[in-house]
Amino acid sequence: MTANHSLNNQTPQTIWIARHGHRYDFQYPQWFETAPRRYDPPLSELGLQQAQELAQRLQQEYDPGSSRLTIFSSPFRRCVTTADAVADRLQTKIYLEWGIGEWLNPDWMTEMPETASPEELQAEFPRLDLTYQSRSHPHYPEIQQEDCWRRSGETARYLAHHTRGDLLFLGHGATVLGMTQGLLGYPVDLHTACCCLVKLTRDGGDWHLELKGDTSHLSKTETQIRLN
């Protein structure tokens, strides 16, 4: 994918921002003790179901193969798996973007988290397009949450400005909030449950918030909302 560097704020555009599905280690905390990549869990069975329900929701907006929606995903497996459910239904590609990746919080992780290589992920998720180079490459640690918000917000603004058509950003609890605030330009009170959905629209002007962490498309949501 090559970025389109023409101005993109004079035509109608919709941005969807979603969080990954329910994590395997939320259901089985002991997984963390022996996992080879402790900070990169897969989805739980509930998370896989949520990903399909998110995909069904977005399929109501776009015809499969229409190429109207560009999907950017955090490189963490839980996000790529969720994004793949959408991409499979819409018959489109996925691009990996570290700028919308997990908050590198030293209270959660003791080092820069290891993720699967792009090539390994592509072998499992063929809709990944590795011709795109990530806009951002964050560094561990990000001490303050505001650091993560700033990084993800700047990434979202850049990609919205340089990509034609509508976008789906598939991120994490903290980066869903950071991207939303970064696009709107002001703080928002947002509950970022797993597979929640944010919708922002604009038509030649400022962004407008139409969905604020919506979960009405999900048959089951978690009762405890965690950011990571």
GIGI-V663447 format. One record per backbone hydrogen bond with DSSP energy under -1.0 kcal/mol. NH is the residue of the N-H (numbers start at 0). CO is the residue of the C=O. Records with the same first field share a line. If there is no record, write none. Layout:
# GIGI-V663447
NH=CO ; CO
This chain:
# GIGI-V663447
3=161
12=201
14=199
15=166
16=197
17=168
18=195
19=170
23=41
27=23
30=27
31=28
32=29
33=30
34=30
39=36
43=21
47=43
48=44
49=45
50=46
51=47
52=48
53=49
54=50
55=51
56=52
57=53
58=54
60=57
61=57
64=89
65=62
69=165
71=167
72=94
73=169
78=75
79=75
80=76
81=77
82=78
83=79
84=80
85=81
86=82
87=83
88=84
89=85
90=86
91=86
93=126
94=70
96=72
99=96
100=97
104=102
107=104
108=104
120=116
121=117
122=118
124=120
127=124
128=93
141=103
146=143
148=144
149=145
150=146
151=147
152=148
153=149
154=150
155=151
156=152
157=153
158=154
159=155
160=156
161=157
165=67
166=13
167=69
168=15
169=71
170=17
172=226
175=171
176=172
177=173
178=174
179=175
180=176
181=177
182=178
183=179
184=180
192=190
194=19
195=192
196=213
197=16
198=210
199=14
200=207
201=12
207=200
209=198
210=198
213=196
217=214
